[in-house]
Amino acid sequence: MEFNLGLEKFEPALPLRKATKRDKIKLILKEIIILIAFLLLILIQFIILGYLLNKYS
């Protein structure tokens, strides 16, 4: 954000463009990939925990 003396208000440094449908789809896909990765991490932890419990019990 930069202060514009002429208008006496803050404006974005770069002009903002409208988000296209393609941008929204990319964002949704990134969120889905992050969610899947997070769930896989949790699943891997349970698999390792189950293996260790069976090995040492």
DORO-344890 format. One record per residue (C-alpha): residue number from 1; x negated, y, z negated. Coordinates in nm, 2 decimals, decimal comma. Layout:
- i;east;north;up
- NUM;X;Y;Z
...
//
This chain:
- i;east;north;up
- 1;0,00;0,00;0,00
- 2;-0,13;0,35;0,09
- 3;0,01;0,68;-0,02
- 4;0,14;0,89;0,27
- 5;0,10;1,26;0,18
- 6;0,33;1,38;0,45
- 7;0,63;1,17;0,34
- 8;0,51;1,16;-0,03
- 9;0,57;0,79;-0,06
- 10;0,38;0,46;-0,05
- 11;0,38;0,27;0,27
- 12;0,23;-0,07;0,36
- 13;-0,12;-0,05;0,50
- 14;-0,03;-0,27;0,80
- 15;0,30;-0,22;0,97
- 16;0,53;-0,51;0,87
- 17;0,70;-0,71;1,14
- 18;1,02;-0,91;1,11
- 19;0,97;-1,27;1,03
- 20;1,07;-1,48;1,33
- 21;1,25;-1,82;1,32
- 22;0,91;-1,99;1,39
- 23;0,75;-1,82;1,09
- 24;1,03;-1,93;0,86
- 25;1,00;-2,29;0,99
- 26;0,62;-2,28;0,93
- 27;0,68;-2,16;0,57
- 28;0,94;-2,44;0,50
- 29;0,70;-2,70;0,65
- 30;0,42;-2,58;0,42
- 31;0,64;-2,60;0,12
- 32;0,75;-2,95;0,21
- 33;0,39;-3,06;0,26
- 34;0,29;-2,91;-0,08
- 35;0,59;-3,09;-0,25
- 36;0,50;-3,42;-0,09
- 37;0,13;-3,38;-0,20
- 38;0,24;-3,30;-0,56
- 39;0,47;-3,61;-0,57
- 40;0,19;-3,83;-0,43
- 41;-0,05;-3,70;-0,71
- 42;0,21;-3,80;-0,97
- 43;0,27;-4,14;-0,81
- 44;-0,11;-4,21;-0,79
- 45;-0,15;-4,12;-1,16
- 46;0,13;-4,37;-1,26
- 47;-0,03;-4,64;-1,04
- 48;-0,37;-4,59;-1,20
- 49;-0,21;-4,58;-1,55
- 50;-0,02;-4,90;-1,49
- 51;-0,34;-5,07;-1,36
- 52;-0,54;-4,96;-1,67
- 53;-0,27;-5,07;-1,91
- 54;-0,25;-5,41;-1,75
- 55;-0,63;-5,45;-1,74
- 56;-0,69;-5,36;-2,11
- 57;-0,38;-5,51;-2,27
//
